[in-house]
Amino acid sequence: MYSFRNDYSEGAHPSILKAMNDENLNQKIGYGMDEICEQARALIRKECDAQQADVHFLVGGTQANLTVIAAALRPYEAVIACESGHINVHETGSIEACGHKVCTAYAKDGKLTPAMIQKIVDFHADEHMVKPKMVYISNATELGTIYYKEELTALHQICKELDLYLFMDGARLGSALTAEGNDLTLADIARLCDVFYIGGTKNGALFGEAVVINHEQIKKEFRYNIKQRGGMLAKGFLLGLQFKTLFENDLFYSLAKQANECAQRMVKVIKDAGFEFYADSPTNQLFPILPNSLADKISEKYAFQVQEKINDETTVLRFVTSWACPNHVIDEFINDFKSYTK
């Protein structure tokens, strides 16, 4: 049984494990204040062309989302997100638990538009309601779609006009940046977003995310928020070491590209068999709409998730490939899928 349930089933890339082993008995200062973390920050700032940015290493995506939003917003302020957004669906109400409402808009492709943002801001008209202050987006989105430069620029502009922070969840940012057709770079994202993070957990790291802050107001005393919200690791050098390794020799990009290429090979065989997809994803998440009988056959050898039931005969499935997915597994899947659909 091979699992396509997620992209964090494996541990870490061998280069990261080797780096951790090489440094294992070398003593370091705690809480991310060590020399290795500084080297990792320098690499990230260089890649982002943002020498003024603050870079913090947190233990995971939920901690990153919670900490950024809690640090940026005042008690009566709210965050705008897609209905499918991770903070709205998969974080157990962590944002609401810190006192901030998530105001949502439906988007079939998982992407916010300026019109959606404007509508939510216009609806919240006075002090008897929460005040939207931040826009939260994911790239890649929870549906595997990506934002293009024109779209992110438009979001940047509307946020400036409405005095909103723009925050990008980058748990799968590597996948977005290496997707076919992508025209964004990390430098573009750093220029257009007030704050974003670079995901390591889902792209070859053992764990960890790198939060990049450009807005001066969000930078203030951010480490206090990291500590209070449970995102600060005593052995912070373990996070810095992983990101240092990821951003040396373009490992961050090559691992994400491998995951994408595996997924798109699966997309091709499914499309060639005449089946449609719930979302047009160029990344490592795919959402085919398949007959239940075919899904049952696939489940005998491959693990996946059920995304949504269409009717009694048809279901949207979710397959996710990882940085560690072997090409021979995709070869087997393609051959098996062809045999299932003869």
C-alpha positions, 0 to 999 in steps of 0.5 A: 500500500502506497500513501498519497494521503499527504506530503508529510508522511516521510521524515526528511531529505537525507541532506537535512538528516546528514546536516543535523547529524553532523551538528548533533553534538555541537552546542548552540545557543537556544531559541533560534539565536544561534549562528546557524539560524542567522546563516539561514535567515541571510539565505532567505533574505537574499532569495527574497531580495528583502534585506530588511525583512525579519525572519523567524523559524516556527515549529509548524503551519498552524503555529505560524498562522495563529502567531502571525494573526494574533500578533498583527490584529487588535482584539476587535479585528478580523481576518478575511479568507476563503471558505476552504482556507486552512485557518477556516477549515483545518485548524480547530478554531485556533484563530477564533480561540485567540479572539479573531473572527474569520470572515469567509468568501466562497471561491471554487478555485480556492483563490480570493479576488479583490471583489470578494475582499471589497464585499466583506469590508463593505458589509462590516460597516461600523463598530457593532461588527468586527473590523476586517484588517487582514487578508489571508491567502494560501499559495498553493491553495488548499485546492492545489491552485496557485496565484499568478503575479497579476492576481497577487498584485491586484490583492496587494493593491486592494489591501493597500487601498483598504488598509489591510495586511496581506498574509500568505500561508506558504505551507506549500509555497515550494510547490506553487513556485515550481508549478508549470505556468507560475510567474511569481518568485520569492522576491515578488511575494516579499514585495507584495505581501506584508507577511508570509511563510515558507513551508518546510514541513511539506517540502523535505524538512523534518518540521518547521516553517520560516515566517518572513515579515516585511511590515514594520507594525507586525515586526514589533515584539513578534518573538513575544507572540511566538513564545506565548503561542507555542511556536518557539522551539528551545532547540531552534538551531534544528529549524535554522539548520534545516532551512539553511540546507533547503536554501543551499544549492536550490534543494527547496526548489528541486524537492518541490519540483519532484512532487509536482512532476509526479502529480502531473503525471498522474493528472495526465493518465486520469485526463487521458481516460476521460475523467474531469477534475474538481480544481485545475491544480498544477501542483502536487495536489490533485482532485479527480472526480471518479466513479466510486467503483473505480475509487474502490479499485484504486484503494486496494493498492493506494491510500488517498482521501475523500474530498467531497461526495458528488452523488451516490455514484461519484466522488471527488478524491484527493491525491497528494504527492511528496518530495520523496515520491519515487518515479517507479511508484508513479509508473506503477500507478499509471499502469494500474490506472490504465488496467482499472479503466480498460 
